[in-house]
Amino acid sequence: MERWVEETLHGGFRVRLKADRVLFDSETEHQHLVIFENSDFGRVMMLDGVVQLSTKDEFVYHEMMAHVPLFAHDEARKVLIIGGGDGGVLREVLRHAEVASATLCEINQSVIDLCREHFPDVSAGAFDDKRTRVVIADGTKLVAETDERFDVIMVDSTDPIGPGAVLFTKEFYTDCRRALAPDGILVTQNGLPFLQAPELKQSVGYFRDLFDDASAYLATTPSYFGGSMSFGWATDDKALRLHDLETIEQRYETAGSFATRYWRPDMQRAAFALPTYIRELVEA
């Protein structure tokens, strides 16, 4: 019998993916997790009815969350990833030789274990890198209590439902600011502006209260159905998202011009060019 797995994130919009082969389907400590094979998207992971990862297009999200802030900063030594249990953002962060330590804080140990088992190419050995530190904890608690200061914080969260909801509050963003080093950068997953406009508008509004520069940038990830994916951007150095193309090209060359499939120097600048309907959300 055919099985179709339905994404239930949006109130008036549903997508079903055919599960050619189910590899895992169970409750973890905090969420319902399904992993299955699909002929169009490859191996797919869904948490609580929402697509989190597809092997055919994971590079888009992971490259853009990692490389945009790291090439903007260019001197990041300490990076914190909140969420990201699949290891994809961690993999891309560690491609930057200047990064001395990358802390990944994941609330759900099962997500890491299952991704290492079923998606080994996504993390590609990143969990075993000597620069990696994995902390199994609530990310809100970590940023509220840590004495460390990070050059870049990347919030690779689920959507603001269930355990991920607290990662979209002003209290959490305030603690992230406290945990940033001077002129550090905060980048967040902020959903699909076409279908989740209030999410992006609210987060960037909070950023504007807390930082000197608040904006967003975009990427198109096919398995995140409903339009462009947005990443929230917050820092006190307004120049960091305005580097010219030559500067980013020079930084990329210095980094070794490693192979990418979505990010490239001209995409760094283009990602911040927002369509009017999205600009109205972040500039309101």
Backbone as CSV, one residue per row, in Angstrom:
resi,resn,N_x,N_y,N_z,CA_x,CA_y,CA_z,C_x,C_y,C_z
1,MET,0.840,-1.199,0.000,0.000,0.000,0.000,0.879,1.255,0.000
2,GLU,0.542,2.210,-0.868,1.293,3.457,-0.909,1.096,4.244,0.376
3,ARG,2.195,4.914,0.801,2.081,5.807,1.937,2.516,7.210,1.525
4,TRP,1.696,8.189,1.868,2.014,9.587,1.626,2.098,10.288,2.977
5,VAL,3.155,11.091,3.151,3.352,11.819,4.409,3.001,13.282,4.157
6,GLU,2.113,13.802,4.962,1.609,15.155,4.749,2.312,16.167,5.640
7,GLU,2.698,17.288,5.022,3.212,18.409,5.806,2.032,19.246,6.270
8,THR,2.013,19.586,7.549,0.843,20.235,8.147,1.163,21.611,8.733
9,LEU,2.248,22.234,8.281,2.688,23.494,8.880,1.691,24.632,8.656
10,HIS,1.132,24.723,7.468,0.329,25.883,7.102,-1.161,25.574,7.192
11,GLY,-1.925,26.528,7.704,-3.345,26.310,7.949,-4.168,26.076,6.699
12,GLY,-3.844,26.759,5.603,-4.642,26.622,4.399,-3.905,26.000,3.234
13,PHE,-2.843,25.276,3.532,-1.974,24.781,2.473,-1.356,23.464,2.924
14,ARG,-1.501,22.421,2.120,-0.966,21.111,2.461,-0.135,20.563,1.307
15,VAL,0.931,19.853,1.655,1.764,19.156,0.679,1.949,17.736,1.164
16,ARG,1.855,16.772,0.233,2.099,15.379,0.590,3.292,14.852,-0.201
17,LEU,4.150,14.130,0.478,5.302,13.493,-0.151,5.133,11.978,-0.087
18,LYS,5.387,11.329,-1.194,5.282,9.876,-1.218,6.458,9.254,-0.476
19,ALA,6.154,8.382,0.449,7.192,7.670,1.196,7.430,6.330,0.517
20,ASP,8.437,6.298,-0.345,8.750,5.050,-1.044,9.249,3.990,-0.077
21,ARG,9.958,4.443,0.949,10.441,3.521,1.988,10.604,4.299,3.283
22,VAL,9.929,3.862,4.331,10.028,4.519,5.631,11.176,3.887,6.416
23,LEU,12.086,4.733,6.879,13.254,4.260,7.619,13.081,4.403,9.127
24,PHE,12.286,5.394,9.526,12.072,5.636,10.957,10.773,6.392,11.117
25,ASP,9.995,6.022,12.119,8.722,6.695,12.385,8.390,6.477,13.853
26,SER,8.668,7.485,14.674,8.472,7.293,16.106,8.527,8.633,16.830
27,GLU,8.108,8.622,18.070,8.255,9.775,18.949,9.658,9.772,19.550
28,THR,10.325,10.950,19.518,11.595,11.106,20.219,11.310,11.776,21.555
29,GLU,12.359,12.298,22.207,12.139,12.930,23.511,11.163,14.097,23.433
30,HIS,11.190,14.827,22.322,10.420,16.064,22.242,9.492,16.155,21.043
31,GLN,9.677,15.329,20.009,8.952,15.513,18.754,8.645,14.177,18.088
32,HIS,7.710,14.218,17.132,7.454,13.066,16.285,8.332,13.179,15.045
33,LEU,9.131,12.176,14.792,10.131,12.228,13.732,9.892,11.101,12.737
34,VAL,9.888,11.455,11.449,9.750,10.474,10.369,10.887,10.678,9.377
35,ILE,11.522,9.591,8.975,12.563,9.612,7.950,12.146,8.631,6.857
36,PHE,12.155,9.102,5.615,11.710,8.238,4.525,12.410,8.613,3.220
37,GLU,12.327,7.711,2.263,12.885,7.925,0.929,11.791,8.440,0.009
38,ASN,12.168,9.419,-0.835,11.245,9.966,-1.821,11.986,10.118,-3.143
39,SER,11.346,9.753,-4.246,12.037,9.723,-5.532,12.479,11.100,-6.005
40,ASP,11.777,12.150,-5.615,12.128,13.494,-6.070,13.085,14.223,-5.131
41,PHE,12.935,14.026,-3.835,13.711,14.791,-2.865,14.792,13.983,-2.163
42,GLY,14.880,12.695,-2.446,15.892,11.878,-1.802,15.423,11.414,-0.437
43,ARG,16.316,11.423,0.513,15.962,11.033,1.883,15.464,12.268,2.626
44,VAL,14.326,12.138,3.262,13.633,13.282,3.861,13.429,13.038,5.350
45,MET,13.583,14.095,6.153,13.255,14.043,7.576,12.179,15.074,7.865
46,MET,11.132,14.621,8.580,10.067,15.523,9.012,9.934,15.455,10.529
47,LEU,9.793,16.629,11.149,9.547,16.725,12.586,8.167,17.345,12.794
48,ASP,7.321,16.663,13.524,5.981,17.168,13.826,5.262,17.666,12.574
49,GLY,5.370,16.889,11.497,4.644,17.205,10.283,5.233,18.305,9.434
50,VAL,6.514,18.643,9.638,7.155,19.709,8.877,8.481,19.195,8.308
51,VAL,8.696,19.391,7.009,9.956,18.987,6.387,11.107,19.783,6.991
52,GLN,12.106,19.061,7.452,13.312,19.683,7.999,14.502,19.541,7.069
53,LEU,14.541,18.438,6.343,15.768,18.108,5.613,15.440,17.214,4.433
54,SER,16.025,17.523,3.301,15.957,16.689,2.109,17.361,16.603,1.532
55,THR,17.828,15.406,1.232,19.201,15.265,0.761,19.425,15.895,-0.605
56,LYS,18.355,16.089,-1.380,18.543,16.680,-2.712,18.808,18.179,-2.659
57,ASP,18.337,18.856,-1.605,18.501,20.314,-1.591,19.024,20.879,-0.274
58,GLU,19.508,20.023,0.618,19.956,20.512,1.924,21.078,21.530,1.816
59,PHE,21.862,21.444,0.731,22.996,22.344,0.577,22.575,23.807,0.538
60,VAL,21.384,24.094,0.044,20.947,25.477,-0.079,20.878,26.141,1.300
61,TYR,20.083,25.564,2.162,19.886,26.126,3.500,21.187,26.149,4.294
62,HIS,21.902,25.046,4.289,23.096,24.946,5.131,24.200,25.893,4.666
63,GLU,24.407,26.001,3.372,25.423,26.925,2.879,25.056,28.373,3.192
64,MET,23.793,28.712,3.011,23.409,30.113,3.192,23.371,30.516,4.666
65,MET,23.014,29.604,5.554,23.039,29.962,6.973,24.468,30.138,7.465
66,ALA,25.399,29.350,6.939,26.775,29.392,7.434,27.633,30.447,6.743
67,HIS,27.658,30.439,5.425,28.652,31.242,4.712,28.326,32.725,4.684
68,VAL,27.051,33.082,4.650,26.720,34.515,4.594,27.269,35.253,5.820
69,PRO,26.977,34.813,7.048,27.550,35.553,8.189,29.056,35.386,8.330
70,LEU,29.584,34.211,7.994,31.018,34.002,8.199,31.861,34.803,7.209
71,PHE,31.431,34.912,5.968,32.178,35.754,5.032,31.930,37.230,5.290
72,ALA,30.781,37.571,5.852,30.542,38.961,6.231,31.453,39.365,7.384
73,HIS,31.593,38.484,8.364,32.418,38.779,9.536,33.902,38.678,9.206
74,ASP,34.286,37.547,8.648,35.644,37.250,8.154,36.675,36.988,9.240
75,GLU,36.334,37.220,10.500,37.293,36.946,11.572,36.642,36.153,12.697
76,ALA,35.632,35.370,12.363,34.915,34.597,13.384,35.770,33.440,13.871
77,ARG,36.022,33.419,15.153,36.792,32.331,15.761,35.887,31.361,16.519
78,LYS,34.844,31.900,17.145,33.942,31.068,17.945,32.527,31.198,17.381
79,VAL,31.947,30.044,17.057,30.613,30.005,16.464,29.710,29.144,17.336
80,LEU,28.480,29.593,17.520,27.468,28.824,18.223,26.324,28.526,17.271
81,ILE,25.962,27.246,17.174,24.807,26.811,16.391,23.771,26.286,17.367
82,ILE,22.602,26.879,17.362,21.515,26.416,18.219,20.547,25.623,17.353
83,GLY,20.337,24.362,17.694,19.610,23.451,16.821,20.598,22.798,15.878
84,GLY,20.131,22.517,14.656,21.067,21.997,13.655,21.559,20.603,13.925
85,GLY,20.721,19.763,14.527,21.158,18.417,14.890,21.517,17.522,13.729
86,ASP,21.138,17.902,12.504,21.540,17.104,11.342,23.005,17.303,10.991
87,GLY,23.623,18.375,11.479,25.053,18.599,11.262,25.393,19.320,9.969
88,GLY,24.394,19.719,9.174,24.682,20.364,7.904,25.276,21.753,8.042
89,VAL,24.725,22.585,8.921,25.305,23.907,9.151,26.689,23.766,9.771
90,LEU,26.835,22.848,10.699,28.139,22.586,11.315,29.170,22.222,10.252
91,ARG,28.791,21.364,9.330,29.687,20.963,8.228,30.197,22.175,7.468
92,GLU,29.294,23.095,7.134,29.688,24.265,6.360,30.507,25.243,7.188
93,VAL,30.176,25.404,8.460,30.948,26.287,9.338,32.398,25.835,9.403
94,LEU,32.610,24.544,9.508,33.960,24.018,9.684,34.804,24.085,8.422
95,ARG,34.211,24.479,7.319,34.988,24.691,6.097,35.782,25.992,6.178
96,HIS,35.502,26.808,7.170,36.211,28.066,7.388,37.357,27.815,8.362
97,ALA,38.560,27.883,7.868,39.731,27.547,8.683,39.909,28.481,9.866
98,GLU,39.416,29.721,9.761,39.603,30.657,10.867,38.749,30.308,12.072
99,VAL,37.716,29.469,11.889,36.865,29.062,13.006,37.642,28.095,13.901
100,ALA,37.884,28.522,15.135,38.645,27.705,16.083,37.757,26.749,16.857
101,SER,36.492,27.138,17.079,35.580,26.257,17.812,34.158,26.488,17.327
102,ALA,33.428,25.386,17.233,32.023,25.437,16.829,31.225,24.634,17.847
103,THR,30.380,25.319,18.591,29.522,24.679,19.588,28.150,24.459,18.986
104,LEU,27.669,23.231,19.022,26.326,22.911,18.547,25.484,22.526,19.746
105,CYS,24.426,23.308,19.974,23.525,23.064,21.097,22.210,22.528,20.554
106,GLU,21.940,21.274,20.821,20.739,20.593,20.320,19.958,20.038,21.505
107,ILE,18.664,20.285,21.530,17.851,19.834,22.657,17.566,18.344,22.603
108,ASN,17.652,17.756,21.407,17.194,16.392,21.185,18.345,15.501,20.729
109,GLN,18.899,14.702,21.630,19.989,13.798,21.284,19.578,12.823,20.185
110,SER,18.322,12.420,20.186,17.863,11.452,19.184,17.991,11.992,17.769
111,VAL,17.789,13.297,17.593,17.922,13.887,16.260,19.349,13.716,15.757
112,ILE,20.321,14.002,16.599,21.721,13.829,16.206,22.009,12.369,15.885
113,ASP,21.599,11.474,16.759,21.878,10.051,16.558,21.246,9.527,15.277
114,LEU,19.988,9.887,15.037,19.293,9.398,13.848,19.859,10.016,12.571
115,CYS,20.260,11.275,12.637,20.852,11.902,11.458,22.229,11.327,11.152
116,ARG,22.988,11.026,12.170,24.286,10.399,11.922,24.107,9.011,11.310
117,GLU,23.033,8.349,11.668,22.756,7.019,11.111,22.188,7.089,9.700
118,HIS,21.200,7.960,9.492,20.464,7.966,8.233,20.895,9.051,7.250
119,PHE,21.611,10.081,7.734,22.073,11.169,6.871,23.566,11.420,7.082
120,PRO,24.394,10.400,6.980,25.821,10.596,7.286,26.508,11.599,6.375
121,ASP,26.064,11.729,5.139,26.706,12.658,4.216,26.362,14.109,4.517
122,VAL,25.311,14.344,5.287,24.951,15.718,5.630,25.971,16.296,6.617
123,SER,26.268,15.568,7.664,27.283,16.056,8.615,28.698,15.807,8.101
124,ALA,28.873,14.768,7.299,30.155,14.500,6.618,31.349,14.548,7.567
125,GLY,31.201,13.958,8.737,32.292,13.894,9.700,32.416,15.098,10.609
126,ALA,31.516,16.066,10.473,31.644,17.304,11.249,31.556,17.069,12.753
127,PHE,30.759,16.103,13.186,30.632,15.837,14.620,31.930,15.298,15.216
128,ASP,32.792,14.761,14.385,34.055,14.190,14.869,35.224,15.154,14.725
129,ASP,34.975,16.334,14.183,36.035,17.333,14.041,36.475,17.801,15.423
130,LYS,37.762,18.012,15.608,38.290,18.392,16.919,37.828,19.774,17.356
131,ARG,37.331,20.580,16.412,36.840,21.918,16.766,35.393,21.898,17.237
132,THR,34.731,20.762,17.113,33.308,20.666,17.429,33.086,20.320,18.892
133,ARG,32.126,21.029,19.485,31.643,20.695,20.823,30.124,20.573,20.752
134,VAL,29.594,19.426,21.144,28.155,19.206,21.143,27.633,19.316,22.565
135,VAL,26.588,20.125,22.731,25.938,20.311,24.029,24.475,19.922,23.859
136,ILE,24.024,18.943,24.630,22.623,18.552,24.605,21.910,19.341,25.692
137,ALA,21.189,20.365,25.257,20.556,21.286,26.214,19.558,22.167,25.484
138,ASP,18.776,22.871,26.246,17.861,23.883,25.728,18.692,25.107,25.330
139,GLY,18.595,25.514,24.069,19.397,26.637,23.596,19.108,27.933,24.317
140,THR,17.870,28.124,24.765,17.541,29.345,25.500,18.293,29.402,26.819
141,LYS,18.439,28.257,27.442,19.163,28.188,28.718,20.650,28.444,28.511
142,LEU,21.197,27.903,27.423,22.631,28.085,27.165,22.975,29.558,26.983
143,VAL,22.246,30.272,26.108,22.610,31.669,25.859,22.305,32.549,27.060
144,ALA,21.360,32.137,27.899,21.030,32.927,29.082,22.099,32.804,30.158
145,GLU,22.803,31.668,30.172,23.704,31.387,31.291,25.188,31.380,30.936
146,THR,25.541,31.246,29.653,26.938,31.077,29.286,27.767,32.326,29.576
147,ASP,29.021,32.097,29.937,29.985,33.180,30.079,30.795,33.373,28.799
148,GLU,30.625,32.476,27.836,31.345,32.583,26.571,30.747,33.671,25.708
149,ARG,31.565,34.197,24.794,31.108,35.168,23.821,31.448,34.641,22.428
150,PHE,30.463,34.652,21.562,30.598,34.053,20.241,30.605,35.141,19.170
151,ASP,31.409,34.917,18.145,31.475,35.876,17.040,30.243,35.783,16.146
152,VAL,29.730,34.583,15.979,28.521,34.368,15.187,27.637,33.360,15.910
153,ILE,26.353,33.665,16.007,25.365,32.719,16.517,24.390,32.427,15.390
154,MET,24.191,31.149,15.095,23.277,30.704,14.047,22.165,29.898,14.702
155,VAL,20.934,30.349,14.543,19.791,29.664,15.143,19.129,28.817,14.060
156,ASP,19.530,27.567,13.995,19.021,26.604,13.010,17.863,25.853,13.660
157,SER,16.763,26.551,13.813,15.655,26.042,14.607,14.561,25.438,13.738
158,THR,13.638,24.739,14.384,12.397,24.364,13.749,11.500,25.595,13.694
159,ASP,10.293,25.438,13.180,9.350,26.554,13.145,8.841,26.848,14.559
160,PRO,8.228,28.014,14.757,7.801,28.413,16.109,6.547,27.683,16.590
161,ILE,6.651,26.369,16.614,5.614,25.521,17.181,6.306,24.499,18.071
162,GLY,5.631,24.041,19.107,6.237,23.050,19.993,7.483,23.599,20.654
163,PRO,8.533,22.756,20.786,9.733,23.180,21.510,10.502,24.302,20.829
164,GLY,10.232,24.552,19.540,10.947,25.618,18.843,10.396,26.999,19.088
165,ALA,9.217,27.116,19.693,8.563,28.417,19.834,9.389,29.403,20.656
166,VAL,10.083,28.918,21.683,10.836,29.819,22.560,12.024,30.449,21.849
167,LEU,12.417,29.901,20.698,13.556,30.438,19.958,13.168,31.607,19.057
168,PHE,11.949,32.113,19.226,11.475,33.250,18.449,10.997,34.382,19.358
169,THR,11.420,34.359,20.615,10.972,35.367,21.568,12.009,36.471,21.737
170,LYS,11.546,37.637,22.189,12.472,38.741,22.423,13.434,38.409,23.549
171,GLU,12.982,37.643,24.520,13.859,37.250,25.627,15.034,36.420,25.118
172,PHE,14.743,35.503,24.225,15.815,34.677,23.666,16.781,35.515,22.850
173,TYR,16.265,36.399,22.001,17.144,37.237,21.196,17.977,38.173,22.069
174,THR,17.408,38.621,23.170,18.162,39.464,24.103,19.336,38.698,24.685
175,ASP,19.109,37.448,25.032,20.191,36.619,25.565,21.222,36.303,24.490
176,CYS,20.779,36.133,23.249,21.734,35.927,22.156,22.644,37.142,22.014
177,ARG,22.060,38.336,22.102,22.879,39.548,22.004,23.925,39.575,23.116
178,ARG,23.519,39.196,24.314,24.454,39.174,25.438,25.592,38.196,25.186
179,ALA,25.299,37.087,24.491,26.301,36.050,24.259,27.176,36.318,23.038
180,LEU,26.900,37.413,22.327,27.720,37.768,21.171,28.921,38.609,21.581
181,ALA,30.031,38.384,20.891,31.191,39.251,21.030,30.893,40.585,20.346
182,PRO,31.675,41.631,20.626,31.458,42.914,19.952,31.451,42.746,18.430
183,ASP,30.483,43.380,17.784,30.304,43.299,16.329,30.037,41.875,15.852
184,GLY,29.494,41.049,16.738,29.092,39.709,16.340,27.827,39.738,15.511
185,ILE,27.502,38.602,14.924,26.347,38.493,14.022,25.426,37.390,14.523
186,LEU,24.140,37.687,14.529,23.105,36.700,14.824,22.328,36.432,13.543
187,VAL,22.219,35.154,13.174,21.440,34.743,12.012,20.407,33.720,12.477
188,THR,19.180,33.855,11.978,18.101,32.984,12.424,17.323,32.420,11.250
189,GLN,16.726,31.267,11.449,15.783,30.700,10.488,14.440,31.382,10.718
190,ASN,13.898,32.017,9.663,12.668,32.779,9.852,11.565,32.448,8.857
191,GLY,11.574,31.235,8.352,10.434,30.750,7.602,10.236,31.373,6.236
192,LEU,9.054,31.143,5.679,8.694,31.581,4.338,7.879,32.876,4.429
193,PRO,8.435,34.003,4.034,7.724,35.276,4.201,6.366,35.320,3.517
194,PHE,6.193,34.585,2.418,4.910,34.619,1.717,3.806,33.998,2.560
195,LEU,4.128,32.949,3.295,3.133,32.233,4.084,3.252,32.486,5.586
196,GLN,4.400,32.971,6.021,4.650,33.162,7.450,5.135,34.585,7.727
197,ALA,4.507,35.546,7.109,4.940,36.938,7.224,5.063,37.420,8.665
198,PRO,4.109,37.108,9.559,4.232,37.607,10.931,5.494,37.125,11.643
199,GLU,5.950,35.923,11.290,7.151,35.382,11.945,8.368,36.244,11.658
200,LEU,8.597,36.557,10.379,9.749,37.381,10.011,9.589,38.798,10.538
201,LYS,8.416,39.367,10.383,8.166,40.745,10.832,8.428,40.888,12.327
202,GLN,7.961,39.927,13.110,8.146,39.995,14.552,9.605,39.880,14.939
203,SER,10.311,38.901,14.357,11.713,38.700,14.723,12.560,39.911,14.376
204,VAL,12.418,40.425,13.155,13.224,41.585,12.766,12.838,42.811,13.591
205,GLY,11.582,42.905,13.987,11.181,43.982,14.889,11.915,43.900,16.220
206,TYR,12.030,42.711,16.743,12.806,42.521,17.975,14.273,42.878,17.745
207,PHE,14.819,42.446,16.616,16.224,42.747,16.320,16.443,44.264,16.284
208,ARG,15.491,44.971,15.712,15.642,46.415,15.594,15.709,47.082,16.961
209,ASP,15.024,46.516,17.931,15.072,47.050,19.288,16.396,46.740,19.986
210,LEU,17.063,45.693,19.531,18.232,45.180,20.252,19.560,45.482,19.569
211,PHE,19.545,45.681,18.246,20.783,45.824,17.481,20.724,47.093,16.630
212,ASP,21.907,47.519,16.174,21.970,48.697,15.312,21.584,48.380,13.875
213,ASP,21.708,47.117,13.477,21.363,46.733,12.114,20.493,45.489,12.158
214,ALA,19.319,45.562,11.548,18.385,44.433,11.532,17.824,44.294,10.131
215,SER,17.905,43.086,9.584,17.413,42.876,8.229,17.152,41.390,8.027
216,ALA,17.175,40.979,6.771,16.966,39.574,6.434,17.588,39.316,5.070
217,TYR,17.835,38.054,4.778,18.268,37.667,3.440,17.544,36.382,3.052
218,LEU,17.633,36.021,1.774,16.772,34.981,1.231,17.557,33.879,0.521
219,ALA,16.935,32.712,0.443,17.409,31.603,-0.379,16.193,30.773,-0.774
220,THR,16.305,30.077,-1.886,15.200,29.251,-2.362,15.538,27.789,-2.169
221,THR,14.819,27.140,-1.255,15.016,25.730,-0.939,13.765,24.972,-1.390
222,PRO,13.838,24.154,-2.439,12.636,23.542,-3.012,11.768,22.762,-2.031
223,SER,12.361,22.085,-1.063,11.558,21.262,-0.152,10.901,22.076,0.958
224,TYR,11.195,23.363,1.053,10.473,24.244,1.967,9.400,24.942,1.132
225,PHE,8.261,24.310,1.054,7.239,24.655,0.078,6.539,25.971,0.412
226,GLY,6.515,26.882,-0.584,5.759,28.109,-0.383,6.531,29.376,-0.659
227,GLY,7.659,29.297,-1.367,8.398,30.513,-1.715,9.774,30.566,-1.100
228,SER,10.376,31.730,-1.152,11.740,31.914,-0.642,11.798,31.708,0.861
229,MET,12.925,31.187,1.309,13.207,31.007,2.732,13.925,32.256,3.244
230,SER,13.536,32.736,4.416,14.184,33.926,4.964,15.075,33.583,6.145
231,PHE,16.145,34.349,6.255,17.072,34.266,7.373,17.127,35.643,8.025
232,GLY,16.831,35.695,9.312,16.945,36.954,10.018,18.401,37.324,10.235
233,TRP,18.685,38.620,10.261,20.053,39.143,10.358,20.096,40.250,11.393
234,ALA,21.027,40.150,12.343,21.153,41.179,13.370,22.612,41.342,13.773
235,THR,23.058,42.589,13.862,24.421,42.915,14.274,24.467,44.392,14.632
236,ASP,25.532,44.828,15.255,25.718,46.249,15.542,26.579,46.946,14.501
237,ASP,27.196,46.180,13.597,28.049,46.762,12.561,27.283,46.777,11.242
238,LYS,26.781,47.929,10.867,25.941,48.039,9.677,26.681,47.723,8.386
239,ALA,28.017,47.792,8.420,28.792,47.568,7.199,28.886,46.089,6.826
240,LEU,28.584,45.203,7.749,28.870,43.791,7.510,28.040,43.169,6.399
241,ARG,26.836,43.670,6.172,26.042,43.109,5.070,26.169,43.935,3.794
242,LEU,27.074,44.911,3.785,27.196,45.812,2.640,28.546,45.710,1.944
243,HIS,29.315,44.649,2.221,30.606,44.500,1.556,30.419,44.449,0.041
244,ASP,31.363,45.025,-0.687,31.268,44.950,-2.148,31.699,43.570,-2.622
245,LEU,31.401,43.285,-3.876,31.661,41.955,-4.429,33.140,41.617,-4.389
246,GLU,33.994,42.576,-4.667,35.434,42.315,-4.675,35.917,41.849,-3.305
247,THR,35.396,42.445,-2.241,35.794,42.047,-0.887,35.404,40.604,-0.604
248,ILE,34.167,40.219,-0.947,33.722,38.856,-0.708,34.510,37.876,-1.570
249,GLU,34.795,38.237,-2.806,35.589,37.365,-3.681,36.985,37.151,-3.107
250,GLN,37.590,38.199,-2.569,38.923,38.070,-1.978,38.885,37.182,-0.743
251,ARG,37.862,37.325,0.071,37.733,36.501,1.271,37.504,35.033,0.903
252,TYR,36.713,34.806,-0.120,36.457,33.443,-0.588,37.737,32.811,-1.117
253,GLU,38.522,33.563,-1.854,39.786,33.052,-2.380,40.744,32.733,-1.232
254,THR,40.800,33.606,-0.247,41.665,33.364,0.914,41.229,32.113,1.672
255,ALA,39.926,31.861,1.694,39.394,30.680,2.381,39.637,29.390,1.610
256,GLY,40.161,29.512,0.401,40.468,28.320,-0.376,39.524,28.059,-1.530
257,SER,38.578,28.977,-1.763,37.610,28.815,-2.857,37.007,27.417,-2.874
258,PHE,36.634,26.933,-1.691,36.075,25.580,-1.594,34.775,25.490,-2.401
259,ALA,34.470,24.287,-2.854,33.318,24.078,-3.733,32.007,24.304,-2.978
260,THR,31.100,25.019,-3.604,29.755,25.222,-3.074,28.757,24.946,-4.190
261,ARG,27.502,24.719,-3.801,26.470,24.423,-4.793,25.397,25.508,-4.871
262,TYR,25.343,26.401,-3.908,24.378,27.504,-3.929,25.068,28.832,-3.633
263,TRP,25.706,28.915,-2.466,26.393,30.160,-2.105,27.534,30.422,-3.075
264,ARG,27.732,31.672,-3.391,28.899,32.156,-4.131,29.004,33.639,-3.823
265,PRO,30.129,34.268,-4.116,30.280,35.672,-3.717,29.169,36.594,-4.214
266,ASP,28.711,36.427,-5.451,27.661,37.328,-5.915,26.311,37.010,-5.270
267,MET,26.108,35.750,-4.824,24.898,35.418,-4.085,24.904,36.054,-2.704
268,GLN,26.085,36.264,-2.131,26.197,36.924,-0.830,25.506,38.279,-0.868
269,ARG,25.790,39.038,-1.909,25.180,40.364,-2.030,23.728,40.269,-2.483
270,ALA,23.465,39.386,-3.431,22.119,39.294,-3.992,21.092,38.849,-2.959
271,ALA,21.513,38.047,-1.997,20.574,37.500,-1.011,19.916,38.586,-0.178
272,PHE,20.579,39.729,-0.042,20.023,40.831,0.751,19.125,41.758,-0.078
273,ALA,19.004,41.496,-1.387,18.108,42.280,-2.239,16.700,41.713,-2.081
274,LEU,15.875,42.378,-1.312,14.573,41.847,-0.932,13.466,42.358,-1.841
275,PRO,12.574,41.468,-2.285,11.382,41.926,-2.997,10.588,42.897,-2.118
276,THR,9.802,43.739,-2.747,9.106,44.790,-2.005,8.240,44.233,-0.877
277,TYR,7.528,43.144,-1.133,6.618,42.646,-0.102,7.366,42.141,1.129
278,ILE,8.610,41.691,0.933,9.416,41.256,2.073,10.102,42.455,2.719
279,ARG,10.566,43.393,1.907,11.176,44.597,2.463,10.199,45.324,3.376
280,GLU,8.943,45.358,2.989,7.943,46.021,3.814,7.799,45.361,5.183
281,LEU,8.058,44.045,5.240,7.990,43.339,6.521,9.153,43.715,7.423
282,VAL,10.362,43.805,6.849,11.553,44.010,7.675,11.851,45.471,7.942
283,GLU,11.240,46.370,7.189,11.497,47.795,7.384,10.344,48.502,8.068
284,ALA,9.288,47.783,8.388,8.120,48.408,8.998,8.433,48.896,10.407
